[in-house]
Each structure stands twice: as C-alpha cells, then as structure tokens.
Amino acid sequence: EIHLRQMRAEEAQEALDKFLDDALVAGIDEIRIVHGKGDGILRKLTRDLLRRHSQVVGFGDAEDSEGGYGATVARLK
C-alpha cells in the first residue's frame, strides 16, 4: 500500500512508479494506492499511469470499507 495524499503530482508519480517496480520485483499481485478524494488530480494521475503500465492487469475503486473512491486497487501480472 502506498499513500499519495498531499503529494504534488510529480512527486506522486515518482513514488508510484517506484512502488509499482518494487511490488513487481517482490512478486506481489495486488496493490492499494491511497490518493484521496480531493479534486481528483492524484486519482487521475494514478489511473493514467496504471492504464499505460504493461504489467497492470486491471484496477478499480477500493471497497467502501477500504477507502472507496479515495483509493485504487490494482492487479498486477
């Protein structure tokens, strides 16, 4: 799990790139990204990055009890 809330877009993108790489090396098949609800900027950045990443199988909102719209769960190859 990674928390991107209150990060600037560039900082969040770098952190998420590294987090994804680390998760793939560790063999993790599902990750949770907490981006918050706010203006939706970090949510959009997160989803755009996941959409383009070749090792991401799919993604969607977290369960309501795990952040709902404020978090994204991604499945990795």
All heavy atoms as a GROMACS GRO file, in nm:
protein
  599
    1GLU      N    1   0.085  -0.118   0.000
    1GLU     CA    2   0.000   0.000   0.000
    1GLU      C    3   0.089   0.124   0.000
    1GLU      O    4   0.192   0.126   0.066
    1GLU     CB    5  -0.088  -0.002   0.125
    1GLU     CG    6  -0.180   0.117   0.136
    1GLU     CD    7  -0.275   0.105   0.252
    1GLU    OE1    8  -0.369   0.025   0.240
    1GLU    OE2    9  -0.254   0.173   0.353
    2ILE      N   10   0.046   0.222  -0.077
    2ILE     CA   11   0.117   0.349  -0.080
    2ILE      C   12   0.016   0.462  -0.062
    2ILE      O   13  -0.097   0.452  -0.110
    2ILE     CB   14   0.196   0.367  -0.212
    2ILE    CG1   15   0.283   0.493  -0.208
    2ILE    CG2   16   0.104   0.366  -0.332
    2ILE    CD1   17   0.379   0.507  -0.324
    3HIS      N   18   0.059   0.566   0.009
    3HIS     CA   19  -0.025   0.684   0.032
    3HIS      C   20   0.033   0.801  -0.047
    3HIS      O   21   0.147   0.840  -0.024
    3HIS     CB   22  -0.030   0.718   0.181
    3HIS     CG   23  -0.103   0.616   0.261
    3HIS    ND1   24  -0.231   0.635   0.303
    3HIS    CD2   25  -0.067   0.493   0.304
    3HIS    CE1   26  -0.271   0.527   0.370
    3HIS    NE2   27  -0.173   0.440   0.371
    4LEU      N   28  -0.047   0.855  -0.138
    4LEU     CA   29  -0.004   0.967  -0.220
    4LEU      C   30  -0.068   1.100  -0.178
    4LEU      O   31  -0.032   1.204  -0.231
    4LEU     CB   32  -0.039   0.941  -0.368
    4LEU     CG   33   0.015   0.813  -0.430
    4LEU    CD1   34  -0.034   0.800  -0.573
    4LEU    CD2   35   0.166   0.806  -0.422
    5ARG      N   36  -0.159   1.094  -0.084
    5ARG     CA   37  -0.232   1.214  -0.043
    5ARG      C   38  -0.135   1.327  -0.007
    5ARG      O   39  -0.031   1.303   0.053
    5ARG     CB   40  -0.321   1.185   0.078
    5ARG     CG   41  -0.439   1.097   0.042
    5ARG     CD   42  -0.518   1.061   0.163
    5ARG     NE   43  -0.430   0.980   0.249
    5ARG     CZ   44  -0.458   0.945   0.372
    5ARG    NH1   45  -0.569   0.985   0.428
    5ARG    NH2   46  -0.376   0.871   0.441
    6GLN      N   47  -0.172   1.446  -0.048
    6GLN     CA   48  -0.099   1.570  -0.020
    6GLN      C   49   0.036   1.579  -0.090
    6GLN      O   50   0.116   1.667  -0.060
    6GLN     CB   51  -0.086   1.592   0.130
    6GLN     CG   52  -0.220   1.604   0.198
    6GLN     CD   53  -0.207   1.630   0.347
    6GLN    OE1   54  -0.097   1.630   0.403
    6GLN    NE2   55  -0.320   1.654   0.411
    7MET      N   56   0.063   1.489  -0.183
    7MET     CA   57   0.186   1.500  -0.263
    7MET      C   58   0.157   1.585  -0.386
    7MET      O   59   0.044   1.591  -0.433
    7MET     CB   60   0.232   1.362  -0.312
    7MET     CG   61   0.292   1.275  -0.208
    7MET     SD   62   0.359   1.124  -0.287
    7MET     CE   63   0.412   1.034  -0.143
    8ARG      N   64   0.259   1.646  -0.437
    8ARG     CA   65   0.248   1.715  -0.567
    8ARG      C   66   0.247   1.606  -0.674
    8ARG      O   67   0.298   1.496  -0.653
    8ARG     CB   68   0.365   1.809  -0.588
    8ARG     CG   69   0.364   1.925  -0.489
    8ARG     CD   70   0.473   2.024  -0.529
    8ARG     NE   71   0.456   2.148  -0.458
    8ARG     CZ   72   0.374   2.246  -0.493
    8ARG    NH1   73   0.300   2.234  -0.600
    8ARG    NH2   74   0.366   2.356  -0.422
    9ALA      N   75   0.193   1.639  -0.790
    9ALA     CA   76   0.177   1.540  -0.897
    9ALA      C   77   0.309   1.473  -0.934
    9ALA      O   78   0.316   1.350  -0.947
    9ALA     CB   79   0.112   1.605  -1.019
   10GLU      N   80   0.414   1.551  -0.954
   10GLU     CA   81   0.544   1.495  -0.993
   10GLU      C   82   0.598   1.400  -0.886
   10GLU      O   83   0.646   1.291  -0.917
   10GLU     CB   84   0.645   1.607  -1.019
   10GLU     CG   85   0.778   1.557  -1.070
   10GLU     CD   86   0.873   1.671  -1.102
   10GLU    OE1   87   0.836   1.759  -1.181
   10GLU    OE2   88   0.984   1.670  -1.045
   11GLU      N   89   0.589   1.441  -0.761
   11GLU     CA   90   0.635   1.358  -0.651
   11GLU      C   91   0.553   1.229  -0.643
   11GLU      O   92   0.608   1.120  -0.623
   11GLU     CB   93   0.622   1.436  -0.520
   11GLU     CG   94   0.663   1.362  -0.397
   11GLU     CD   95   0.637   1.440  -0.269
   11GLU    OE1   96   0.569   1.545  -0.272
   11GLU    OE2   97   0.683   1.393  -0.164
   12ALA      N   98   0.422   1.240  -0.660
   12ALA     CA   99   0.334   1.123  -0.655
   12ALA      C  100   0.365   1.026  -0.768
   12ALA      O  101   0.368   0.904  -0.747
   12ALA     CB  102   0.188   1.167  -0.660
   13GLN      N  103   0.390   1.077  -0.886
   13GLN     CA  104   0.420   0.991  -0.999
   13GLN      C  105   0.550   0.914  -0.977
   13GLN      O  106   0.557   0.794  -1.003
   13GLN     CB  107   0.428   1.071  -1.129
   13GLN     CG  108   0.450   0.981  -1.249
   13GLN     CD  109   0.422   1.050  -1.380
   13GLN    OE1  110   0.381   1.165  -1.384
   13GLN    NE2  111   0.443   0.980  -1.489
   14GLU      N  112   0.652   0.981  -0.928
   14GLU     CA  113   0.780   0.914  -0.900
   14GLU      C  114   0.762   0.807  -0.794
   14GLU      O  115   0.815   0.696  -0.807
   14GLU     CB  116   0.884   1.016  -0.855
   14GLU     CG  117   0.933   1.106  -0.966
   14GLU     CD  118   1.030   1.214  -0.918
   14GLU    OE1  119   1.081   1.202  -0.805
   14GLU    OE2  120   1.052   1.310  -0.994
   15ALA      N  121   0.689   0.840  -0.688
   15ALA     CA  122   0.667   0.744  -0.578
   15ALA      C  123   0.588   0.623  -0.628
   15ALA      O  124   0.620   0.508  -0.593
   15ALA     CB  125   0.594   0.812  -0.463
   16LEU      N  126   0.487   0.648  -0.710
   16LEU     CA  127   0.405   0.538  -0.762
   16LEU      C  128   0.484   0.450  -0.859
   16LEU      O  129   0.473   0.327  -0.854
   16LEU     CB  130   0.278   0.593  -0.828
   16LEU     CG  131   0.178   0.490  -0.878
   16LEU    CD1  132   0.141   0.390  -0.768
   16LEU    CD2  133   0.054   0.560  -0.930
   17ASP      N  134   0.564   0.509  -0.944
   17ASP     CA  135   0.650   0.431  -1.034
   17ASP      C  136   0.741   0.338  -0.955
   17ASP      O  137   0.752   0.218  -0.986
   17ASP     CB  138   0.738   0.524  -1.119
   17ASP     CG  139   0.669   0.574  -1.244
   17ASP    OD1  140   0.578   0.506  -1.296
   17ASP    OD2  141   0.707   0.683  -1.291
   18LYS      N  142   0.806   0.390  -0.853
   18LYS     CA  143   0.896   0.310  -0.770
   18LYS      C  144   0.819   0.201  -0.696
   18LYS      O  145   0.862   0.086  -0.689
   18LYS     CB  146   0.972   0.397  -0.672
   18LYS     CG  147   1.071   0.317  -0.588
   18LYS     CD  148   1.148   0.402  -0.493
   18LYS     CE  149   1.248   0.329  -0.409
   18LYS     NZ  150   1.229   0.190  -0.382
   19PHE      N  151   0.702   0.237  -0.643
   19PHE     CA  152   0.619   0.141  -0.570
   19PHE      C  153   0.578   0.025  -0.661
   19PHE      O  154   0.585  -0.092  -0.621
   19PHE     CB  155   0.496   0.212  -0.513
   19PHE     CG  156   0.403   0.123  -0.437
   19PHE    CD1  157   0.439   0.070  -0.314
   19PHE    CD2  158   0.278   0.092  -0.489
   19PHE    CE1  159   0.352  -0.013  -0.244
   19PHE    CE2  160   0.191   0.010  -0.419
   19PHE     CZ  161   0.228  -0.042  -0.297
   20LEU      N  162   0.536   0.056  -0.783
   20LEU     CA  163   0.498  -0.048  -0.879
   20LEU      C  164   0.616  -0.139  -0.910
   20LEU      O  165   0.603  -0.262  -0.911
   20LEU     CB  166   0.447   0.014  -1.008
   20LEU     CG  167   0.299   0.048  -1.013
   20LEU    CD1  168   0.269   0.136  -1.134
   20LEU    CD2  169   0.215  -0.077  -1.016
   21ASP      N  170   0.731  -0.080  -0.937
   21ASP     CA  171   0.851  -0.160  -0.966
   21ASP      C  172   0.885  -0.251  -0.849
   21ASP      O  173   0.913  -0.370  -0.868
   21ASP     CB  174   0.970  -0.069  -0.997
   21ASP     CG  175   0.959   0.000  -1.131
   21ASP    OD1  176   0.875  -0.042  -1.214
   21ASP    OD2  177   1.034   0.098  -1.153
   22ASP      N  178   0.881  -0.197  -0.727
   22ASP     CA  179   0.912  -0.276  -0.608
   22ASP      C  180   0.813  -0.390  -0.589
   22ASP      O  181   0.851  -0.502  -0.553
   22ASP     CB  182   0.914  -0.188  -0.483
   22ASP     CG  183   1.032  -0.091  -0.479
   22ASP    OD1  184   1.124  -0.106  -0.562
   22ASP    OD2  185   1.029   0.002  -0.396
   23ALA      N  186   0.684  -0.364  -0.613
   23ALA     CA  187   0.580  -0.466  -0.598
   23ALA      C  188   0.601  -0.578  -0.700
   23ALA      O  189   0.588  -0.697  -0.667
   23ALA     CB  190   0.442  -0.404  -0.615
   24LEU      N  191   0.636  -0.542  -0.823
   24LEU     CA  192   0.659  -0.643  -0.926
   24LEU      C  193   0.780  -0.729  -0.894
   24LEU      O  194   0.775  -0.852  -0.909
   24LEU     CB  195   0.674  -0.575  -1.063
   24LEU     CG  196   0.545  -0.516  -1.119
   24LEU    CD1  197   0.576  -0.418  -1.232
   24LEU    CD2  198   0.452  -0.626  -1.165
   25VAL      N  199   0.888  -0.667  -0.849
   25VAL     CA  200   1.008  -0.743  -0.812
   25VAL      C  201   0.978  -0.838  -0.696
   25VAL      O  202   1.027  -0.951  -0.694
   25VAL     CB  203   1.124  -0.646  -0.776
   25VAL    CG1  204   1.238  -0.720  -0.710
   25VAL    CG2  205   1.172  -0.573  -0.900
   26ALA      N  206   0.893  -0.794  -0.604
   26ALA     CA  207   0.859  -0.876  -0.488
   26ALA      C  208   0.755  -0.984  -0.520
   26ALA      O  209   0.724  -1.068  -0.435
   26ALA     CB  210   0.807  -0.786  -0.375
   27GLY      N  211   0.698  -0.980  -0.641
   27GLY     CA  212   0.600  -1.081  -0.679
   27GLY      C  213   0.461  -1.057  -0.624
   27GLY      O  214   0.379  -1.148  -0.618
   28ILE      N  215   0.433  -0.935  -0.585
   28ILE     CA  216   0.301  -0.901  -0.531
   28ILE      C  217   0.203  -0.887  -0.647
   28ILE      O  218   0.234  -0.827  -0.749
   28ILE     CB  219   0.310  -0.770  -0.449
   28ILE    CG1  220   0.401  -0.793  -0.329
   28ILE    CG2  221   0.172  -0.722  -0.406
   28ILE    CD1  222   0.436  -0.667  -0.253
   29ASP      N  223   0.083  -0.945  -0.630
   29ASP     CA  224  -0.012  -0.943  -0.741
   29ASP      C  225  -0.126  -0.843  -0.724
   29ASP      O  226  -0.205  -0.823  -0.816
   29ASP     CB  227  -0.068  -1.082  -0.769
   29ASP     CG  228  -0.143  -1.141  -0.652
   29ASP    OD1  229  -0.148  -1.078  -0.545
   29ASP    OD2  230  -0.197  -1.251  -0.668
   30GLU      N  231  -0.136  -0.780  -0.608
   30GLU     CA  232  -0.239  -0.677  -0.588
   30GLU      C  233  -0.185  -0.567  -0.497
   30GLU      O  234  -0.124  -0.596  -0.395
   30GLU     CB  235  -0.366  -0.738  -0.527
   30GLU     CG  236  -0.481  -0.638  -0.520
   30GLU     CD  237  -0.611  -0.703  -0.478
   30GLU    OE1  238  -0.677  -0.765  -0.563
   30GLU    OE2  239  -0.646  -0.692  -0.358
   31ILE      N  240  -0.208  -0.442  -0.538
   31ILE     CA  241  -0.162  -0.328  -0.459
   31ILE      C  242  -0.277  -0.232  -0.436
   31ILE      O  243  -0.376  -0.232  -0.510
   31ILE     CB  244  -0.046  -0.254  -0.530
   31ILE    CG1  245  -0.090  -0.205  -0.669
   31ILE    CG2  246   0.078  -0.342  -0.538
   31ILE    CD1  247   0.011  -0.114  -0.736
   32ARG      N  248  -0.263  -0.150  -0.333
   32ARG     CA  249  -0.363  -0.049  -0.300
   32ARG      C  250  -0.294   0.086  -0.298
   32ARG      O  251  -0.190   0.103  -0.234
   32ARG     CB  252  -0.424  -0.078  -0.163
   32ARG     CG  253  -0.537   0.014  -0.126
   32ARG     CD  254  -0.612  -0.044  -0.005
   32ARG     NE  255  -0.699   0.056   0.049
   32ARG     CZ  256  -0.676   0.128   0.158
   32ARG    NH1  257  -0.566   0.106   0.227
   32ARG    NH2  258  -0.760   0.218   0.198
   33ILE      N  259  -0.352   0.181  -0.369
   33ILE     CA  260  -0.296   0.316  -0.380
   33ILE      C  261  -0.396   0.414  -0.321
   33ILE      O  262  -0.508   0.427  -0.373
   33ILE     CB  263  -0.268   0.351  -0.528
   33ILE    CG1  264  -0.177   0.245  -0.590
   33ILE    CG2  265  -0.209   0.490  -0.540
   33ILE    CD1  266  -0.198   0.223  -0.736
   34VAL      N  267  -0.358   0.480  -0.214
   34VAL     CA  268  -0.446   0.577  -0.148
   34VAL      C  269  -0.410   0.714  -0.203
   34VAL      O  270  -0.300   0.764  -0.179
   34VAL     CB  271  -0.430   0.572   0.005
   34VAL    CG1  272  -0.521   0.675   0.071
   34VAL    CG2  273  -0.457   0.432   0.058
   35HIS      N  274  -0.502   0.774  -0.278
   35HIS     CA  275  -0.477   0.904  -0.340
   35HIS      C  276  -0.570   1.012  -0.285
   35HIS      O  277  -0.551   1.129  -0.312
   35HIS     CB  278  -0.491   0.897  -0.492
   35HIS     CG  279  -0.606   0.812  -0.539
   35HIS    ND1  280  -0.737   0.846  -0.517
   35HIS    CD2  281  -0.606   0.694  -0.603
   35HIS    CE1  282  -0.814   0.752  -0.569
   35HIS    NE2  283  -0.737   0.657  -0.621
   36GLY      N  284  -0.667   0.974  -0.206
   36GLY     CA  285  -0.761   1.070  -0.150
   36GLY      C  286  -0.868   1.108  -0.252
   36GLY      O  287  -0.864   1.069  -0.368
   37LYS      N  288  -0.964   1.185  -0.205
   37LYS     CA  289  -1.076   1.225  -0.291
   37LYS      C  290  -1.053   1.363  -0.349
   37LYS      O  291  -1.053   1.381  -0.470
   37LYS     CB  292  -1.206   1.218  -0.212
   37LYS     CG  293  -1.236   1.075  -0.169
   37LYS     CD  294  -1.362   1.064  -0.089
   37LYS     CE  295  -1.383   0.920  -0.046
   37LYS     NZ  296  -1.495   0.901   0.039
   38GLY      N  297  -1.031   1.462  -0.270
   38GLY     CA  298  -0.996   1.598  -0.312
   38GLY      C  299  -1.050   1.640  -0.447
   38GLY      O  300  -1.166   1.618  -0.480
   39ASP      N  301  -0.963   1.701  -0.528
   39ASP     CA  302  -1.001   1.749  -0.661
   39ASP      C  303  -0.990   1.639  -0.767
   39ASP      O  304  -1.022   1.661  -0.883
   39ASP     CB  305  -0.912   1.866  -0.703
   39ASP     CG  306  -0.934   1.990  -0.618
   39ASP    OD1  307  -1.046   2.007  -0.565
   39ASP    OD2  308  -0.839   2.070  -0.605
   40GLY      N  309  -0.939   1.523  -0.731
   40GLY     CA  310  -0.928   1.412  -0.824
   40GLY      C  311  -0.801   1.411  -0.906
   40GLY      O  312  -0.784   1.325  -0.994
   41ILE      N  313  -0.710   1.503  -0.880
   41ILE     CA  314  -0.587   1.512  -0.959
   41ILE      C  315  -0.499   1.388  -0.939
   41ILE      O  316  -0.453   1.328  -1.037
   41ILE     CB  317  -0.509   1.641  -0.924
   41ILE    CG1  318  -0.590   1.762  -0.967
   41ILE    CG2  319  -0.371   1.641  -0.990
   41ILE    CD1  320  -0.542   1.894  -0.911
   42LEU      N  321  -0.478   1.347  -0.814
   42LEU     CA  322  -0.394   1.230  -0.788
   42LEU      C  323  -0.463   1.102  -0.833
   42LEU      O  324  -0.397   1.007  -0.876
   42LEU     CB  325  -0.356   1.223  -0.641
   42LEU     CG  326  -0.263   1.334  -0.592
   42LEU    CD1  327  -0.237   1.321  -0.443
   42LEU    CD2  328  -0.133   1.334  -0.670
   43ARG      N  329  -0.596   1.097  -0.824
   43ARG     CA  330  -0.670   0.980  -0.873
   43ARG      C  331  -0.650   0.966  -1.024
   43ARG      O  332  -0.623   0.858  -1.074
   43ARG     CB  333  -0.818   0.994  -0.840
   43ARG     CG  334  -0.903   0.877  -0.885
   43ARG     CD  335  -1.048   0.898  -0.841
   43ARG     NE  336  -1.124   0.778  -0.851
   43ARG     CZ  337  -1.197   0.744  -0.959
   43ARG    NH1  338  -1.202   0.822  -1.063
   43ARG    NH2  339  -1.265   0.631  -0.958
   44LYS      N  340  -0.662   1.076  -1.096
   44LYS     CA  341  -0.645   1.074  -1.242
   44LYS      C  342  -0.501   1.034  -1.277
   44LYS      O  343  -0.479   0.950  -1.365
   44LYS     CB  344  -0.679   1.209  -1.302
   44LYS     CG  345  -0.665   1.213  -1.454
   44LYS     CD  346  -0.703   1.346  -1.511
   44LYS     CE  347  -0.694   1.355  -1.661
   44LYS     NZ  348  -0.606   1.268  -1.732
   45LEU      N  349  -0.404   1.093  -1.209
   45LEU     CA  350  -0.264   1.060  -1.234
   45LEU      C  351  -0.240   0.910  -1.211
   45LEU      O  352  -0.178   0.844  -1.293
   45LEU     CB  353  -0.176   1.142  -1.140
   45LEU     CG  354  -0.026   1.119  -1.148
   45LEU    CD1  355   0.047   1.251  -1.124
   45LEU    CD2  356   0.020   1.018  -1.046
   46THR      N  357  -0.293   0.858  -1.100
   46THR     CA  358  -0.278   0.716  -1.067
   46THR      C  359  -0.336   0.629  -1.176
   46THR      O  360  -0.271   0.536  -1.225
   46THR     CB  361  -0.348   0.686  -0.932
   46THR    OG1  362  -0.280   0.756  -0.828
   46THR    CG2  363  -0.349   0.538  -0.902
   47ARG      N  364  -0.457   0.658  -1.216
   47ARG     CA  365  -0.526   0.574  -1.315
   47ARG      C  366  -0.462   0.584  -1.453
   47ARG      O  367  -0.456   0.485  -1.524
   47ARG     CB  368  -0.672   0.607  -1.315
   47ARG     CG  369  -0.729   0.567  -1.177
   47ARG     CD  370  -0.870   0.552  -1.173
   47ARG     NE  371  -0.906   0.492  -1.046
   47ARG     CZ  372  -1.015   0.423  -1.030
   47ARG    NH1  373  -1.097   0.405  -1.130
   47ARG    NH2  374  -1.044   0.372  -0.912
   48ASP      N  375  -0.415   0.702  -1.488
   48ASP     CA  376  -0.346   0.717  -1.617
   48ASP      C  377  -0.219   0.633  -1.619
   48ASP      O  378  -0.190   0.565  -1.717
   48ASP     CB  379  -0.313   0.864  -1.645
   48ASP     CG  380  -0.434   0.946  -1.683
   48ASP    OD1  381  -0.543   0.889  -1.710
   48ASP    OD2  382  -0.422   1.071  -1.683
   49LEU      N  383  -0.143   0.637  -1.510
   49LEU     CA  384  -0.020   0.559  -1.502
   49LEU      C  385  -0.050   0.409  -1.507
   49LEU      O  386   0.014   0.335  -1.580
   49LEU     CB  387   0.056   0.594  -1.374
   49LEU     CG  388   0.197   0.538  -1.363
   49LEU    CD1  389   0.285   0.634  -1.287
   49LEU    CD2  390   0.200   0.403  -1.298
   50LEU      N  391  -0.152   0.366  -1.432
   50LEU     CA  392  -0.187   0.224  -1.430
   50LEU      C  393  -0.236   0.178  -1.568
   50LEU      O  394  -0.204   0.067  -1.612
   50LEU     CB  395  -0.295   0.197  -1.325
   50LEU     CG  396  -0.253   0.216  -1.179
   50LEU    CD1  397  -0.374   0.200  -1.088
   50LEU    CD2  398  -0.142   0.119  -1.140
   51ARG      N  399  -0.311   0.262  -1.635
   51ARG     CA  400  -0.366   0.228  -1.767
   51ARG      C  401  -0.252   0.204  -1.868
   51ARG      O  402  -0.262   0.118  -1.955
   51ARG     CB  403  -0.455   0.343  -1.815
   51ARG     CG  404  -0.547   0.310  -1.929
   51ARG     CD  405  -0.646   0.422  -1.956
   51ARG     NE  406  -0.749   0.426  -1.853
   51ARG     CZ  407  -0.765   0.526  -1.765
   51ARG    NH1  408  -0.688   0.632  -1.768
   51ARG    NH2  409  -0.860   0.520  -1.675
   52ARG      N  410  -0.144   0.279  -1.856
   52ARG     CA  411  -0.032   0.269  -1.950
   52ARG      C  412   0.070   0.161  -1.913
   52ARG      O  413   0.153   0.123  -1.995
   52ARG     CB  414   0.042   0.402  -1.959
   52ARG     CG  415  -0.036   0.513  -2.023
   52ARG     CD  416   0.050   0.637  -2.047
   52ARG     NE  417   0.137   0.672  -1.935
   52ARG     CZ  418   0.106   0.759  -1.839
   52ARG    NH1  419  -0.009   0.820  -1.840
   52ARG    NH2  420   0.192   0.785  -1.741
   53HIS      N  421   0.067   0.114  -1.789
   53HIS     CA  422   0.170   0.021  -1.741
   53HIS      C  423   0.144  -0.119  -1.794
   53HIS      O  424   0.036  -0.175  -1.778
   53HIS     CB  425   0.171   0.020  -1.588
   53HIS     CG  426   0.300  -0.030  -1.531
   53HIS    ND1  427   0.335  -0.163  -1.535
   53HIS    CD2  428   0.402   0.034  -1.472
   53HIS    CE1  429   0.452  -0.178  -1.478
   53HIS    NE2  430   0.496  -0.060  -1.439
   54SER      N  431   0.245  -0.178  -1.858
   54SER     CA  432   0.229  -0.309  -1.922
   54SER      C  433   0.206  -0.424  -1.824
   54SER      O  434   0.156  -0.529  -1.864
   54SER     CB  435   0.351  -0.339  -2.010
   54SER     OG  436   0.467  -0.350  -1.928
   55GLN      N  437   0.242  -0.407  -1.698
   55GLN     CA  438   0.229  -0.516  -1.601
   55GLN      C  439   0.101  -0.507  -1.517
   55GLN      O  440   0.081  -0.588  -1.427
   55GLN     CB  441   0.352  -0.517  -1.509
   55GLN     CG  442   0.482  -0.544  -1.582
   55GLN     CD  443   0.484  -0.678  -1.651
   55GLN    OE1  444   0.458  -0.781  -1.589
   55GLN    NE2  445   0.509  -0.679  -1.780
   56VAL      N  446   0.015  -0.410  -1.546
   56VAL     CA  447  -0.112  -0.395  -1.473
   56VAL      C  448  -0.222  -0.465  -1.551
   56VAL      O  449  -0.245  -0.436  -1.668
   56VAL     CB  450  -0.146  -0.246  -1.452
   56VAL    CG1  451  -0.283  -0.230  -1.389
   56VAL    CG2  452  -0.039  -0.179  -1.366
   57VAL      N  453  -0.286  -0.561  -1.486
   57VAL     CA  454  -0.393  -0.639  -1.548
   57VAL      C  455  -0.526  -0.564  -1.542
   57VAL      O  456  -0.605  -0.568  -1.634
   57VAL     CB  457  -0.406  -0.777  -1.479
   57VAL    CG1  458  -0.522  -0.855  -1.535
   57VAL    CG2  459  -0.278  -0.854  -1.489
   58GLY      N  460  -0.551  -0.495  -1.431
   58GLY     CA  461  -0.674  -0.421  -1.414
   58GLY      C  462  -0.670  -0.341  -1.286
   58GLY      O  463  -0.582  -0.359  -1.202
   59PHE      N  464  -0.768  -0.251  -1.270
   59PHE     CA  465  -0.774  -0.168  -1.150
   59PHE      C  466  -0.915  -0.114  -1.133
   59PHE      O  467  -0.995  -0.113  -1.226
   59PHE     CB  468  -0.672  -0.055  -1.154
   59PHE     CG  469  -0.689   0.039  -1.271
   59PHE    CD1  470  -0.774   0.148  -1.261
   59PHE    CD2  471  -0.622   0.018  -1.389
   59PHE    CE1  472  -0.790   0.234  -1.368
   59PHE    CE2  473  -0.637   0.104  -1.497
   59PHE     CZ  474  -0.722   0.213  -1.486
   60GLY      N  475  -0.943  -0.068  -1.011
   60GLY     CA  476  -1.074  -0.010  -0.981
   60GLY      C  477  -1.074   0.051  -0.843
   60GLY      O  478  -0.974   0.046  -0.770
   61ASP      N  479  -1.188   0.108  -0.806
   61ASP     CA  480  -1.202   0.167  -0.673
   61ASP      C  481  -1.187   0.059  -0.567
   61ASP      O  482  -1.227  -0.056  -0.587
   61ASP     CB  483  -1.339   0.233  -0.656
   61ASP     CG  484  -1.354   0.360  -0.737
   61ASP    OD1  485  -1.251   0.418  -0.777
   61ASP    OD2  486  -1.469   0.403  -0.759
   62ALA      N  487  -1.133   0.099  -0.453
   62ALA     CA  488  -1.125   0.009  -0.338
   62ALA      C  489  -1.266  -0.012  -0.283
   62ALA      O  490  -1.359   0.065  -0.315
   62ALA     CB  491  -1.034   0.069  -0.231
   63GLU      N  492  -1.284  -0.115  -0.203
   63GLU     CA  493  -1.411  -0.136  -0.134
   63GLU      C  494  -1.439  -0.014  -0.046
   63GLU      O  495  -1.345   0.054  -0.002
   63GLU     CB  496  -1.404  -0.261  -0.046
   63GLU     CG  497  -1.385  -0.390  -0.123
   63GLU     CD  498  -1.506  -0.426  -0.208
   63GLU    OE1  499  -1.620  -0.398  -0.166
   63GLU    OE2  500  -1.486  -0.482  -0.318
   64ASP      N  501  -1.565   0.014  -0.020
   64ASP     CA  502  -1.602   0.129   0.064
   64ASP      C  503  -1.531   0.127   0.198
   64ASP      O  504  -1.485   0.230   0.246
   64ASP     CB  505  -1.753   0.134   0.085
   64ASP     CG  506  -1.828   0.178  -0.039
   64ASP    OD1  507  -1.765   0.240  -0.127
   64ASP    OD2  508  -1.949   0.152  -0.046
   65SER      N  509  -1.516   0.009   0.256
   65SER     CA  510  -1.451  -0.004   0.387
   65SER      C  511  -1.300   0.017   0.379
   65SER      O  512  -1.234   0.027   0.482
   65SER     CB  513  -1.481  -0.141   0.448
   65SER     OG  514  -1.429  -0.244   0.365
   66GLU      N  515  -1.246   0.021   0.257
   66GLU     CA  516  -1.101   0.037   0.238
   66GLU      C  517  -1.065   0.165   0.164
   66GLU      O  518  -0.957   0.176   0.106
   66GLU     CB  519  -1.044  -0.083   0.163
   66GLU     CG  520  -1.057  -0.213   0.241
   66GLU     CD  521  -0.999  -0.331   0.167
   66GLU    OE1  522  -0.970  -0.318   0.046
   66GLU    OE2  523  -0.983  -0.436   0.229
   67GLY      N  524  -1.156   0.262   0.164
   67GLY     CA  525  -1.125   0.391   0.103
   67GLY      C  526  -1.214   0.429  -0.013
   67GLY      O  527  -1.215   0.543  -0.056
   68GLY      N  528  -1.286   0.333  -0.070
   68GLY     CA  529  -1.378   0.361  -0.180
   68GLY      C  530  -1.314   0.444  -0.291
   68GLY      O  531  -1.209   0.411  -0.342
   69TYR      N  532  -1.378   0.555  -0.324
   69TYR     CA  533  -1.333   0.644  -0.431
   69TYR      C  534  -1.196   0.706  -0.403
   69TYR      O  535  -1.128   0.748  -0.495
   69TYR     CB  536  -1.440   0.754  -0.448
   69TYR     CG  537  -1.414   0.851  -0.559
   69TYR    CD1  538  -1.438   0.815  -0.691
   69TYR    CD2  539  -1.367   0.980  -0.532
   69TYR    CE1  540  -1.414   0.905  -0.794
   69TYR    CE2  541  -1.344   1.070  -0.634
   69TYR     CZ  542  -1.368   1.032  -0.765
   69TYR     OH  543  -1.344   1.121  -0.865
   70GLY      N  544  -1.154   0.707  -0.277
   70GLY     CA  545  -1.027   0.768  -0.240
   70GLY      C  546  -0.907   0.677  -0.252
   70GLY      O  547  -0.794   0.714  -0.220
   71ALA      N  548  -0.929   0.554  -0.299
   71ALA     CA  549  -0.819   0.458  -0.314
   71ALA      C  550  -0.844   0.372  -0.438
   71ALA      O  551  -0.959   0.348  -0.475
   71ALA     CB  552  -0.807   0.369  -0.191
   72THR      N  553  -0.737   0.326  -0.499
   72THR     CA  554  -0.745   0.240  -0.616
   72THR      C  555  -0.673   0.110  -0.587
   72THR      O  556  -0.563   0.112  -0.530
   72THR     CB  557  -0.680   0.311  -0.738
   72THR    OG1  558  -0.753   0.430  -0.768
   72THR    CG2  559  -0.679   0.220  -0.860
   73VAL      N  560  -0.735   0.000  -0.624
   73VAL     CA  561  -0.674  -0.131  -0.611
   73VAL      C  562  -0.636  -0.178  -0.752
   73VAL      O  563  -0.718  -0.169  -0.844
   73VAL     CB  564  -0.771  -0.232  -0.546
   73VAL    CG1  565  -0.710  -0.372  -0.542
   73VAL    CG2  566  -0.808  -0.186  -0.406
   74ALA      N  567  -0.513  -0.221  -0.768
   74ALA     CA  568  -0.465  -0.267  -0.899
   74ALA      C  569  -0.417  -0.410  -0.890
   74ALA      O  570  -0.356  -0.451  -0.791
   74ALA     CB  571  -0.353  -0.176  -0.949
   75ARG      N  572  -0.445  -0.487  -0.996
   75ARG     CA  573  -0.397  -0.625  -1.008
   75ARG      C  574  -0.279  -0.627  -1.104
   75ARG      O  575  -0.286  -0.567  -1.212
   75ARG     CB  576  -0.508  -0.716  -1.056
   75ARG     CG  577  -0.620  -0.733  -0.952
   75ARG     CD  578  -0.733  -0.822  -1.001
   75ARG     NE  579  -0.784  -0.792  -1.135
   75ARG     CZ  580  -0.862  -0.691  -1.166
   75ARG    NH1  581  -0.899  -0.603  -1.074
   75ARG    NH2  582  -0.905  -0.673  -1.291
   76LEU      N  583  -0.173  -0.695  -1.064
   76LEU     CA  584  -0.050  -0.700  -1.144
   76LEU      C  585  -0.029  -0.839  -1.201
   76LEU      O  586  -0.077  -0.938  -1.146
   76LEU     CB  587   0.069  -0.662  -1.057
   76LEU     CG  588   0.057  -0.531  -0.977
   76LEU    CD1  589   0.180  -0.513  -0.889
   76LEU    CD2  590   0.036  -0.414  -1.068
   77LYS      N  591   0.044  -0.848  -1.312
   77LYS     CA  592   0.078  -0.977  -1.374
   77LYS      C  593   0.169  -1.055  -1.285
   77LYS      O  594   0.247  -1.005  -1.211
   77LYS     CB  595   0.144  -0.955  -1.510
   77LYS     CG  596   0.050  -0.907  -1.616
   77LYS     CD  597   0.123  -0.900  -1.748
   77LYS     CE  598   0.032  -0.847  -1.856
   77LYS     NZ  599   0.099  -0.833  -1.984
   0.00000   0.00000   0.00000
